[in-house]
Amino acid sequence: MIRDQVIAKDFCCGPLQLTLRAQDADLYDKIAETLELYDLTWPAPRREVKILARRSQTAEPAAKGDFLRCSRMLVDRSSDGLSASTTSGARAHARFEGARESWHITVPQSLVDQNKLEEIEDVLSLVLTTGWRREGWTPIHAAAVVKNGACVVICAPTGGGKTTLTAALVRRGWQVLGDDKILLRMSEGQPIIAALLHTFNLHPQTRRWFPEVGDLEQLPRYSVWTEKRKVSISSIWSHAPAQTAKPTVLIALRRNDEVTHAVIAPLREEDVLETLLRQTVIPADRATARDIVSTVARAAGRLRGLNVEVPTDAYRDPQFLVALESAIESSS
């Protein structure tokens, strides 16, 4: 059912202040559900971003992907902003006017009727990523923890164990800036990392090693793309949340059940840069790509690297974490 009255609400997503307006309840609820995941309120001023979402009765031309190509979305640069299309037919058009930014999102009527709105998450990821970049931040798909002046960036592919290692270190007194997504920028020649949300994306099997997380099977999945559950960090470890830090060490994490014990070794300088570059999306647009690569390269030049291979049950061995903390201390 389409509501005649516009539904509107503001959301804080890091350095962005988003205003969402929609005339459709189902579409509004799906977008709001995603934006509400960002539970950390940054201080003002924040960049204002406006989103207008509606159903579409007619098909629109698909983007070609000259700005960015993802598995479920193509993005073009337009004369005044960006245009994007998903494989399911959702469309997004962004208009940039100086510091102002507005997005018009349309979703086919059939997708709303069938409640198949998963790809809206991809569109919103584009909205947020674009705003963060325009505000001077580079989003990094990584975890980060801090303790006693050492800040560790944990890099791994999706499902590679970033959250599990982060939780293991938090149990040992570390604070966390994020287990999956953080923001990076350079300030006065130094890299700075900032948190976006104070929740963990925990897989139910995490309880095998950390029983205090409870029975996660009772919680709803926060996305159809994953089995993980969204859990407040402070509800489990009250000391844990942190907001900003200067990174000192990078961990390239790999799950490897062919080893019987965890392996910790230094990472070559050139591999630090390569690892960090793999954790961010680099568009085909040269100007945007140049800014991202420059930021990541300067940050990587300030980090020492560790290569860490862990079997699935490495967290049953407390000596692994003792050895890892010692290696981090030596590298900081």
URJO-V572698 format. One record per backbone hydrogen bond with DSSP energy under -1.0 kcal/mol. CO is the residue of the C=O (numbers start at 0). NH is the residue of the N-H. If there is no record, write none. Layout:
CO|NH  CO|NH
This chain:
6|21  8|19  10|17  14|46  15|12  16|48  17|10  18|50  19|8  20|52  21|6  22|2  23|27  24|28  25|29  26|30  27|31  28|32  29|33  30|34  31|35  33|36  34|37  36|38  46|16  48|18  49|102  50|20  51|104  53|106  55|108  66|283  66|284  67|74  71|86  72|69  73|84  74|66  74|67  75|82  79|95  80|77  81|93  82|75  83|91  84|73  85|88  89|85  90|105  91|83  92|103  94|101  96|99  99|96  100|49  101|94  102|51  103|92  104|53  105|90  106|55  107|111  108|112  109|113  110|115  111|114  116|119  117|120  118|122  119|123  120|124  121|125  122|126  123|127  124|128  125|129  126|130  127|131  128|132  129|133  130|134  131|136  132|135  137|183  139|141  139|181  142|153  143|176  143|177  144|151  145|174  146|149  149|146  150|247  150|248  151|144  152|250  153|142  154|252  156|159  160|164  161|165  162|166  163|167  164|168  165|169  166|170  168|171  168|173  169|172  174|145  175|241  177|143  181|139  182|193  183|137  184|191  186|189  189|186  191|184  192|244  193|182  197|232  199|230  201|228  202|205  203|206  204|207  205|208  205|209  209|212  210|213  213|215  214|217  215|218  222|225  227|221  228|201  230|199  232|235  232|236  236|239  239|175  242|194  244|192  247|303  248|152  249|305  250|154  251|307  253|309  255|258  262|308  264|306  267|271  268|272  269|273  270|274  271|275  272|276  273|277  275|278  276|279  278|140  284|288  285|289  286|290  287|291  288|292  289|293  290|294  291|295  292|296  293|297  294|298  295|299  296|300  298|301  299|302  303|249  304|266  305|251  306|264  307|253  308|262  309|255  310|313  312|315  313|316  316|319  317|321  318|322  319|323  320|324  321|325  322|326  323|327  324|328  325|329  326|330  327|331
